[in-house]
């Protein structure tokens, strides 16, 4: 029987899962997505691969767990940001700003990069569910403003945010300009 480091097995497993997810994020941040594997993670935390399989069945399962853990936090930040401003343009701007801030922040960069990684369908479906939660406050703001097809429009705005986050990673010295251009496109289109 393995030695547990917490008062209960459940607490031990929760702490171990936290360690695994944090270490996986660090591994991606330091060495890139290609470096993330169950074997590399097991080595970093000092677990055997069979022990690691108790938490994750595959790399896709690990990636989905990392992204799933981040999405509710991002959704809460988005909801909080949209609660402040009045008017649709202010709400869209708040959404774009908070999401770009999160997506370009170093702590979340690993989850952003991992979300773009090619994953098998079951892992992608898990991420889609969390992503829908992220869009919910924006969809509600668009519905309240009477915007036609609010789900579609929210997805399009999120697409702008995703593209801007990728650009910001490639051009870190131009983040402010990228944010401004994204806001202009999301709120005023090409006019």
C-alpha positions in Angstrom: 0.0 0.0 0.0 1.5 3.4 -1.0 2.1 5.8 1.8 -0.3 8.7 1.8 0.7 12.2 2.8 -2.7 13.5 3.9 -5.2 12.6 6.6 -7.5 10.7 4.2 -7.0 8.9 0.9 -9.4 11.4 -0.8 -7.3 14.4 0.4 -4.1 12.6 -0.7 -5.5 12.0 -4.2 -6.8 15.6 -4.5 -3.3 16.9 -3.5 -1.6 14.5 -5.9 -3.9 15.5 -8.7 -3.2 19.2 -8.0 0.6 18.5 -8.1 0.3 16.6 -11.4 -1.7 19.3 -13.1 0.6 22.1 -11.8 3.7 20.1 -12.8 2.2 19.4 -16.3 1.5 23.2 -16.8 5.1 24.0 -15.7 6.5 21.3 -18.0 4.6 22.8 -21.0 5.6 26.4 -20.0 9.2 25.5 -19.7 9.7 23.0 -22.6 6.7 23.3 -24.9 3.8 21.1 -25.7 6.0 18.5 -27.3 7.7 17.8 -24.0 4.4 16.8 -22.3 4.0 13.1 -22.0 2.8 10.8 -19.2 6.4 9.5 -18.9 7.9 13.0 -18.6 5.3 13.9 -16.0 5.8 10.8 -14.0 9.6 11.5 -13.9 9.0 15.1 -12.8 6.8 14.2 -9.9 8.6 10.9 -9.0 5.6 8.6 -9.7 5.6 5.4 -11.6 3.8 5.4 -14.9 1.2 2.9 -13.6 0.5 5.2 -10.6 0.0 8.1 -13.1 -2.5 6.0 -15.0 -4.7 6.1 -11.9 -5.2 9.8 -12.7 -5.0 10.0 -16.5 -5.5 7.3 -19.0 -3.7 9.1 -21.8 -2.0 12.4 -22.7 -5.3 13.6 -24.2 -6.9 12.9 -20.8 -4.2 14.9 -19.1 -4.5 17.8 -21.5 -8.3 17.9 -21.2 -8.0 17.9 -17.4 -5.6 20.9 -17.5 -7.9 22.9 -19.8 -11.1 21.8 -17.9 -9.6 23.1 -14.7 -8.8 26.5 -16.2 -12.1 27.1 -18.1 -14.4 27.6 -15.0 -12.0 30.2 -13.6 -11.9 32.0 -16.9 -15.7 31.9 -17.1 -16.0 33.4 -13.6 -13.6 36.2 -14.7 -15.6 36.8 -17.8 -18.9 36.9 -15.9 -17.4 39.3 -13.4 -16.0 41.6 -16.1 -19.3 41.7 -18.0 -21.2 42.6 -14.8 -19.5 46.0 -14.7 -20.0 48.0 -17.9 -23.3 49.1 -19.3 -24.1 48.8 -22.9 -23.2 46.1 -25.4 -20.0 47.7 -26.6 -18.7 48.0 -23.1 -19.6 44.4 -22.3 -17.9 43.1 -25.4 -14.8 45.1 -24.7 -14.8 43.8 -21.1 -15.0 40.2 -22.4 -12.3 40.7 -25.0 -10.0 42.4 -22.5 -10.4 39.9 -19.7 -10.0 36.9 -21.9 -6.9 38.3 -23.7 -5.4 39.1 -20.3 -6.0 35.6 -19.1 -4.8 34.0 -22.4 -1.6 36.0 -22.6 -0.8 35.7 -18.9 2.1 33.2 -18.3 0.2 31.1 -15.8 -2.5 30.3 -18.3 -0.3 30.1 -21.4 0.1 26.4 -21.0 -3.6 25.7 -21.0 -4.1 28.0 -24.0 -1.4 26.2 -25.9 -2.7 22.8 -24.9 -6.3 23.7 -25.9 -5.0 24.2 -29.4 -3.2 20.8 -29.5 -4.7 18.1 -31.7 -6.8 16.0 -29.3 -9.0 12.9 -29.7 -12.7 13.5 -29.8 -13.6 12.5 -26.2 -11.0 15.0 -24.9 -12.3 17.7 -27.3 -15.8 17.1 -26.2 -14.8 17.7 -22.5 -13.2 21.0 -23.5 -16.2 22.0 -25.6 -18.4 21.7 -22.6 -16.2 24.0 -20.6 -15.9 26.4 -23.5 -19.6 26.8 -23.6 -19.5 27.8 -20.0 -16.9 30.4 -20.9 -19.2 31.9 -23.6 -22.3 31.9 -21.5 -21.9 35.5 -20.1 -21.2 36.9 -23.5 -24.1 35.1 -25.1 -26.4 36.5 -22.3 -25.1 40.1 -23.0 -25.7 39.7 -26.7 -29.2 38.2 -26.1 -30.1 41.1 -23.7 -29.0 43.6 -26.4 -31.3 41.9 -29.0 -28.3 40.8 -31.2 -29.5 38.2 -33.7 -27.9 34.7 -33.4 -26.1 35.5 -30.1 -24.4 32.0 -29.8 -22.9 32.4 -33.3 -21.8 36.0 -32.6 -20.3 35.0 -29.3 -18.3 32.2 -31.1 -17.1 34.7 -33.7 -16.0 37.1 -31.0 -14.2 34.3 -29.2 -12.5 33.4 -32.5 -11.1 37.0 -32.6 -9.9 36.6 -29.0 -8.2 33.2 -29.9 -6.5 34.7 -32.9 -5.4 37.7 -30.9 -3.9 35.5 -28.2 -1.9 33.5 -30.8 -0.6 36.8 -32.3 0.3 38.1 -28.9 2.4 35.0 -28.2 4.3 35.5 -31.5 4.5 39.3 -31.1 4.8 40.0 -27.3 6.0 43.5 -27.9 2.8 44.4 -29.7 0.2 43.1 -27.2 -1.4 46.5 -26.7 -1.8 47.1 -30.4 -3.3 43.6 -30.8 -5.8 44.2 -28.0 -6.8 47.5 -29.5 -7.3 46.0 -33.0 -9.2 43.1 -31.6 -11.5 45.4 -29.6 -12.1 47.6 -32.7 -12.9 44.5 -34.8 -15.2 43.0 -32.2 -17.1 46.1 -31.4 -17.2 48.1 -34.6 -16.2 45.7 -37.4 -14.4 47.3 -40.3 -16.2 50.6 -40.0 
